[in-house]
Amino acid sequence: MASKGQSQPRGTTGVTFAARLGFEDIRHAFPNGQASLHGVTLTAEPGEVLCLLGPSGSGKTTLLRIAAGIEVQNSGRVLLNDREIAGPSVFVPPERRSIGLVFQDFALFPHLTILENVRFGLNALSGAEARREAATALARVGLEQYANAYPHLLSGGEQQRVALARALTPRPAVLLMDEPFSGLDSRLKDSVRAETLEILRRSRATAVVVTHDAEEAMRMGDRIALLKDGRLIQVGAARDLFERPDDLFVAGFFSELNVFEARALSGRVETPLGIFPAPFEDGQGVSVAVRLAGVEIAPTGEGVEGRVVSRRFLGDSEIIEAAVAGGEHPVRARVRCGALAAGIRDIRLSVRASDVLVFETAAQSA
């Protein structure tokens, strides 16, 4: 049902000016004293889609709620176009921040029509003007034909687009989205994400999107801010975080990994999959991370000898686990389905150099 209305012509955006949203040394703790944010400094640039990425409990949603004015930080400042909207002596109420919010569950009113849902909050306009603005917003997301329908008649993807239209109708300078696709069927996510991104581009609003899904962040974000335990770990474009992760946590968030613990010697490190460059002092403990997609398997040829111990069919690909000499655990590889014929047990494993990442061990880098 998510495709309904997609062929309809869509209206142009009403948002004219995007804003810069800045966080300066934001610290927050819950009433029980548990800290949730530890000095986060971050900026979403005008017109940018910034994804806040991290596991549960990393502080993503708390940071979003502080920006919206729903939560108050213990210290630090929130700036909108370099104007303080929340700080030690200033607190601008949520309704005066020009910041829109799309909730995880869409929060549509079941007793209101779709048009009434979208016009909700436009009290400063006359009835006719509010209806006109709401109708324009529905056209923008391709759902004008559902103006008189009720939310329960729409699919999850369509309800998400209604929530987006409602958030954009007041023409916010910044739009905040909290796990906006988590409630959608996996088959719908790709199309709804693409539609949402197109709408955001046309609206020209600055957008901050919370997600725990690294692929979703890479699909949507101009930049990604990765958080862990209330701390900002790394910020950058998707390619930067994938190809040049600062540590093993970042690498593991963007890729499935085989990890080997070893020690550097003469600028190299030896693992069950081979010897790799390791620019560390002799004796330095290192973690060698090898992406599953970077492990190549063949029945013959060069590489390390291995023996298949399990295969897991995943449709387009399969995960193969292989025992190798010197390995405490089987090595995993993600290969194209059918790349290794059924029944083959003895194999050779080789690794693409670009899929090997070497880090100082966490215990020694802490």
VMD Tcl script that draws the C-alpha trace (Angstrom):
set ca {
  {0.00 0.00 0.00}
  {2.96 2.30 0.45}
  {3.05 2.89 -3.29}
  {-0.44 4.39 -3.42}
  {-0.43 7.92 -4.69}
  {3.18 7.86 -5.81}
  {2.20 8.72 -9.38}
  {0.42 11.86 -8.28}
  {2.16 15.20 -8.91}
  {3.56 16.56 -5.69}
  {3.52 20.13 -4.50}
  {6.58 22.20 -3.89}
  {7.98 22.78 -0.46}
  {7.04 25.65 1.78}
  {10.22 25.69 3.83}
  {12.44 28.59 2.83}
  {15.29 28.75 5.35}
  {17.16 25.88 6.94}
  {18.91 26.44 10.24}
  {22.12 25.34 11.90}
  {21.43 23.27 15.02}
  {24.30 23.10 17.48}
  {24.95 21.20 20.70}
  {27.71 22.53 22.98}
  {29.05 20.25 25.72}
  {25.64 18.74 26.47}
  {25.49 16.78 29.71}
  {22.41 15.04 31.00}
  {21.48 12.63 33.76}
  {18.17 11.00 34.64}
  {16.48 11.71 38.00}
  {18.03 8.55 39.44}
  {21.47 10.05 38.80}
  {22.37 7.81 35.87}
  {24.28 9.86 33.30}
  {23.00 9.65 29.73}
  {25.13 12.24 27.92}
  {28.75 13.13 28.66}
  {29.71 16.44 27.07}
  {28.37 15.97 23.52}
  {29.36 18.72 21.07}
  {27.86 18.40 17.60}
  {26.45 20.57 14.80}
  {23.87 19.84 12.11}
  {24.55 22.18 9.21}
  {21.78 24.02 7.31}
  {19.94 21.71 4.94}
  {21.90 18.67 6.11}
  {20.49 15.26 7.03}
  {22.46 14.24 10.13}
  {21.91 10.72 11.48}
  {22.41 10.01 15.18}
  {23.47 6.38 15.25}
  {24.19 4.05 18.14}
  {22.96 1.11 20.20}
  {20.14 1.32 22.71}
  {21.10 3.49 25.67}
  {23.71 5.50 23.75}
  {21.88 8.82 24.28}
  {20.51 9.38 20.77}
  {16.89 9.97 21.70}
  {17.80 11.99 24.78}
  {19.83 14.37 22.60}
  {16.88 14.66 20.21}
  {14.46 15.40 23.07}
  {16.80 18.09 24.40}
  {16.84 19.74 20.96}
  {13.03 19.64 20.86}
  {12.72 21.09 24.36}
  {10.98 18.01 25.76}
  {14.00 17.21 27.95}
  {16.31 19.68 29.70}
  {20.06 19.17 29.85}
  {22.01 19.50 33.12}
  {24.61 21.69 31.45}
  {25.70 22.87 28.02}
  {23.86 24.84 25.36}
  {21.60 24.21 22.38}
  {21.95 26.77 19.57}
  {19.74 27.52 16.58}
  {21.62 29.61 14.01}
  {24.06 30.48 16.80}
  {21.22 31.78 18.98}
  {20.94 30.05 22.33}
  {17.58 28.31 22.75}
  {18.49 26.20 25.79}
  {21.27 26.89 28.26}
  {22.12 28.00 31.79}
  {19.90 31.08 31.62}
  {17.73 30.55 28.54}
  {14.96 28.09 27.73}
  {12.84 28.68 24.65}
  {9.58 26.66 24.87}
  {9.24 23.83 22.34}
  {6.45 25.56 20.40}
  {8.65 28.61 19.79}
  {11.78 26.81 18.55}
  {10.78 26.29 14.89}
  {11.71 22.66 15.38}
  {9.43 19.86 14.14}
  {9.35 16.36 15.60}
  {8.27 13.06 14.05}
  {7.72 10.43 16.73}
  {8.60 6.76 16.43}
  {4.93 5.69 16.49}
  {3.79 8.57 14.20}
  {1.35 9.79 16.96}
  {-1.56 10.39 14.59}
  {-4.91 11.19 16.16}
  {-7.24 8.27 15.29}
  {-10.43 10.38 15.61}
  {-9.22 13.04 13.15}
  {-9.15 12.77 9.37}
  {-5.81 12.82 7.59}
  {-6.31 16.47 6.63}
  {-7.24 17.37 10.21}
  {-4.15 15.55 11.49}
  {-1.90 17.52 9.16}
  {-3.49 20.89 9.97}
  {-3.22 20.24 13.71}
  {-1.03 22.92 15.25}
  {-1.71 25.61 12.64}
  {-3.83 27.61 15.08}
  {-2.18 30.88 14.07}
  {-3.83 30.62 10.63}
  {-7.47 31.04 9.73}
  {-9.47 27.88 9.12}
  {-9.33 28.28 5.35}
  {-5.59 29.03 5.34}
  {-4.85 26.08 7.61}
  {-6.81 23.72 5.38}
  {-5.00 25.07 2.32}
  {-1.57 24.60 3.93}
  {-2.51 21.07 5.07}
  {-3.76 20.15 1.59}
  {-0.50 21.43 0.09}
  {1.50 19.34 2.57}
  {-0.51 16.22 1.72}
  {0.11 16.83 -1.98}
  {3.79 17.16 -1.18}
  {3.84 13.59 0.16}
  {1.47 12.23 -2.52}
  {-1.49 11.50 -0.22}
  {-3.99 14.23 -1.10}
  {-6.56 11.60 -2.12}
  {-6.71 10.44 1.52}
  {-7.57 13.86 2.98}
  {-10.93 12.69 4.33}
  {-9.82 9.20 5.38}
  {-8.83 8.17 8.90}
  {-5.38 6.90 9.97}
  {-6.45 3.26 10.47}
  {-7.24 3.01 6.75}
  {-3.63 3.77 5.76}
  {-0.63 1.49 5.67}
  {2.32 2.04 8.00}
  {4.29 3.69 5.20}
  {1.43 6.04 4.38}
  {0.96 6.94 8.05}
  {4.66 7.77 8.25}
  {4.27 10.15 5.31}
  {1.27 11.80 6.99}
  {3.35 12.32 10.15}
  {6.09 13.83 8.01}
  {3.63 16.15 6.27}
  {2.24 17.26 9.64}
  {5.72 18.01 10.97}
  {6.64 20.02 7.86}
  {3.41 22.02 7.61}
  {4.50 24.71 10.15}
  {7.66 25.10 8.02}
  {10.22 24.27 10.71}
  {13.84 25.23 10.29}
  {14.88 21.87 11.79}
  {13.08 18.53 11.64}
  {13.81 15.83 14.24}
  {12.91 12.20 13.51}
  {13.09 9.51 16.20}
  {13.49 6.01 14.70}
  {10.91 6.93 12.03}
  {11.03 3.60 10.17}
  {11.35 1.12 13.03}
  {7.65 0.19 12.94}
  {7.56 -0.53 9.21}
  {7.58 -3.90 7.53}
  {11.08 -4.65 6.24}
  {9.72 -4.77 2.68}
  {8.47 -1.19 2.98}
  {11.50 0.39 4.59}
  {13.55 0.95 1.45}
  {10.78 2.68 -0.48}
  {9.55 4.76 2.47}
  {13.09 5.84 3.35}
  {13.69 6.91 -0.24}
  {10.42 8.86 -0.31}
  {11.21 10.51 3.02}
  {14.67 11.53 1.87}
  {13.22 13.02 -1.33}
  {10.70 15.04 0.71}
  {13.43 16.26 3.06}
  {15.57 17.37 0.13}
  {12.68 19.31 -1.38}
  {11.73 20.88 1.95}
  {15.33 22.04 2.49}
  {14.88 21.72 6.26}
  {17.81 20.62 8.38}
  {17.00 17.08 9.57}
  {18.33 15.05 12.49}
  {17.36 11.38 12.29}
  {17.82 8.90 15.15}
  {18.46 5.28 14.18}
  {20.19 2.18 15.50}
  {20.58 0.76 11.98}
  {23.95 1.50 10.36}
  {22.71 0.75 6.84}
  {19.78 3.11 7.34}
  {22.16 5.84 8.52}
  {24.35 5.31 5.47}
  {21.36 5.43 3.13}
  {19.96 8.66 4.57}
  {22.66 10.72 6.22}
  {24.90 13.34 4.69}
  {26.87 12.74 7.87}
  {26.63 10.22 10.69}
  {27.30 10.87 14.38}
  {27.98 7.59 16.19}
  {27.32 7.54 19.93}
  {28.13 5.00 22.61}
  {27.29 5.22 26.32}
  {26.41 8.90 26.01}
  {29.64 9.87 24.27}
  {30.23 10.97 20.69}
  {32.63 8.42 19.21}
  {33.07 9.52 15.59}
  {31.40 11.90 13.13}
  {31.71 11.90 9.37}
  {30.33 10.79 6.04}
  {29.32 7.15 5.69}
  {32.40 6.29 3.62}
  {34.71 7.86 6.22}
  {33.26 5.85 9.09}
  {33.22 2.64 7.07}
  {36.69 2.89 5.54}
  {38.49 4.77 8.32}
  {36.88 3.83 11.65}
  {38.58 5.27 14.72}
  {38.32 2.08 16.74}
  {37.00 -1.47 16.82}
  {33.56 -0.36 18.07}
  {33.05 1.87 15.02}
  {34.31 -0.83 12.65}
  {31.98 -3.41 14.20}
  {28.98 -1.13 13.94}
  {29.33 -0.87 10.18}
  {30.56 -4.36 9.29}
  {30.37 -7.97 10.40}
  {33.88 -8.82 11.59}
  {36.22 -11.64 12.42}
  {38.44 -10.35 15.24}
  {41.83 -11.76 16.19}
  {43.90 -10.66 19.18}
  {47.64 -10.66 18.59}
  {50.84 -8.64 19.11}
  {52.68 -6.50 16.62}
  {56.22 -7.47 15.65}
  {58.45 -5.67 13.16}
  {55.51 -3.65 11.86}
  {53.41 -6.72 11.17}
  {50.94 -8.97 12.93}
  {50.32 -12.66 12.40}
  {46.80 -14.11 12.39}
  {45.24 -17.43 11.35}
  {44.32 -15.75 8.05}
  {47.80 -14.47 7.30}
  {50.28 -11.72 8.12}
  {49.18 -8.09 7.84}
  {50.79 -4.65 8.31}
  {50.57 -3.34 11.88}
  {52.28 0.05 12.39}
  {52.73 -0.35 16.15}
  {55.64 -0.86 18.51}
  {56.94 -4.38 18.98}
  {54.90 -6.23 21.58}
  {51.91 -3.89 21.29}
  {48.64 -5.78 21.66}
  {46.40 -5.28 18.64}
  {42.96 -6.31 17.47}
  {42.88 -7.40 13.85}
  {39.40 -7.04 12.33}
  {38.62 -8.75 9.03}
  {35.29 -8.00 7.37}
  {33.26 -11.08 6.49}
  {32.73 -9.73 2.98}
  {36.52 -9.46 2.58}
  {37.16 -13.17 3.12}
  {37.28 -14.94 -0.23}
  {36.77 -18.70 -0.46}
  {37.72 -21.11 -3.22}
  {38.07 -24.89 -3.42}
  {41.66 -24.60 -4.67}
  {44.36 -22.00 -5.17}
  {46.29 -19.68 -2.91}
  {45.45 -18.79 0.67}
  {45.09 -20.46 4.03}
  {43.79 -24.02 4.25}
  {40.39 -24.38 5.88}
  {37.56 -26.80 6.37}
  {33.88 -25.85 6.14}
  {32.02 -26.51 9.39}
  {28.71 -24.79 8.62}
  {26.83 -22.90 5.91}
  {23.85 -20.58 6.41}
  {21.73 -19.71 3.38}
  {20.62 -16.02 3.30}
  {19.14 -15.70 -0.17}
  {21.54 -13.61 -2.23}
  {24.45 -14.62 0.00}
  {25.45 -17.21 2.54}
  {27.57 -17.25 5.67}
  {30.25 -19.92 5.65}
  {32.13 -20.88 8.81}
  {35.47 -22.57 8.37}
  {37.99 -24.01 10.78}
  {41.58 -22.86 10.16}
  {44.84 -23.80 11.82}
  {45.62 -21.61 14.85}
  {42.12 -20.22 15.12}
  {40.28 -20.46 18.43}
  {36.96 -19.97 16.63}
  {35.76 -20.67 13.09}
  {36.39 -17.93 10.54}
  {33.22 -16.53 9.01}
  {32.85 -15.39 5.40}
  {29.91 -13.82 3.58}
  {29.96 -14.96 -0.04}
  {27.62 -14.80 -3.00}
  {25.16 -17.67 -2.93}
  {26.42 -20.46 -5.17}
  {30.01 -19.20 -5.20}
  {31.06 -22.42 -3.44}
  {29.48 -25.62 -4.71}
  {27.46 -27.71 -2.28}
  {29.30 -30.53 -0.56}
  {32.79 -29.01 -0.73}
  {34.52 -29.23 2.64}
  {38.21 -28.47 2.01}
  {38.76 -24.87 0.93}
  {41.28 -22.05 0.65}
  {40.69 -18.67 2.31}
  {42.26 -15.39 1.24}
  {41.62 -11.83 2.41}
  {41.33 -8.53 0.56}
  {43.78 -6.10 2.12}
  {41.20 -3.27 2.10}
  {38.99 -5.31 4.43}
  {41.61 -5.69 7.16}
  {41.63 -3.13 10.00}
  {44.16 -3.14 12.83}
  {43.56 -1.31 16.12}
  {45.33 -1.00 19.42}
  {43.59 -3.34 21.83}
  {40.78 -1.66 23.77}
  {42.30 -2.46 27.14}
  {45.53 -0.67 26.26}
  {43.93 2.28 24.44}
  {41.50 3.09 27.28}
}
mol new
graphics top color blue
foreach p $ca { graphics top sphere $p radius 0.5 }
foreach p [lrange $ca 0 end-1] q [lrange $ca 1 end] { graphics top cylinder $p $q radius 0.2 }
display resetview
